[in-house]
Amino acid sequence: MKFGVLRFLGVLLGAHLFFSGSGDCNTIDWKSYTQGVAEAKSQGKKVFLYFTTDWCAYCEKMDQESLGHPGIISFLSQNFISIRVDGDHEKKIVKAYKVFGYPESFFLDENMDPLLDLPGFIGPALFYFYMEYIVSNAYRTMSPRQYYDSR
């Protein structure tokens, strides 16, 4: 029990240090699906694929609280190609990824193969954890829970 509390405090400290920093960008450099796929392949970068709509309240909340955070913006711009898909206007892409609700976030490798699917609103601290999990390549050998426990 003592180690669990210490681990939790360590995660909180790491999140505090991350969120107290400022990013060098003000907004995410969103790409269209076609442009993002081409850039991911040519640059060999992983992809953050975000499905949203104009009418979705939780999408707006995620845009403001998580995707609007300077630390997350900076981390995404350094490590991922970010693609934003409007679920109301890009139905073929929505169907291809079997999206049934919004927001929905995917992390993909540079060949557009899914690594992680995150349906619904994801708060900033948890979103950062998932970005770190993908960038560290831990997904190759362990689940997110195992990664969390190993930290």
Rosetta blueprint (number, residue, H / E / L):
1 M L
2 K H
3 F H
4 G H
5 V H
6 L H
7 R H
8 F H
9 L H
10 G H
11 V H
12 L H
13 L H
14 G H
15 A H
16 H H
17 L H
18 F H
19 F H
20 S H
21 G L
22 S L
23 G L
24 D L
25 C L
26 N L
27 T L
28 I L
29 D L
30 W L
31 K E
32 S L
33 Y H
34 T H
35 Q H
36 G H
37 V H
38 A H
39 E H
40 A H
41 K H
42 S H
43 Q H
44 G L
45 K L
46 K E
47 V E
48 F E
49 L E
50 Y E
51 F E
52 T E
53 T L
54 D L
55 W L
56 C L
57 A H
58 Y H
59 C H
60 E H
61 K H
62 M H
63 D H
64 Q H
65 E H
66 S L
67 L L
68 G L
69 H L
70 P H
71 G H
72 I H
73 I H
74 S H
75 F H
76 L H
77 S H
78 Q H
79 N H
80 F E
81 I E
82 S E
83 I E
84 R E
85 V E
86 D E
87 G L
88 D L
89 H L
90 E L
91 K H
92 K H
93 I H
94 V H
95 K H
96 A H
97 Y L
98 K L
99 V L
100 F L
101 G L
102 Y L
103 P L
104 E E
105 S E
106 F E
107 F E
108 L E
109 D L
110 E L
111 N L
112 M L
113 D L
114 P E
115 L E
116 L E
117 D E
118 L E
119 P E
120 G L
121 F L
122 I L
123 G L
124 P H
125 A H
126 L H
127 F H
128 Y H
129 F H
130 Y H
131 M H
132 E H
133 Y H
134 I H
135 V H
136 S L
137 N L
138 A H
139 Y H
140 R H
141 T L
142 M L
143 S L
144 P H
145 R H
146 Q H
147 Y H
148 Y H
149 D H
150 S H
151 R L
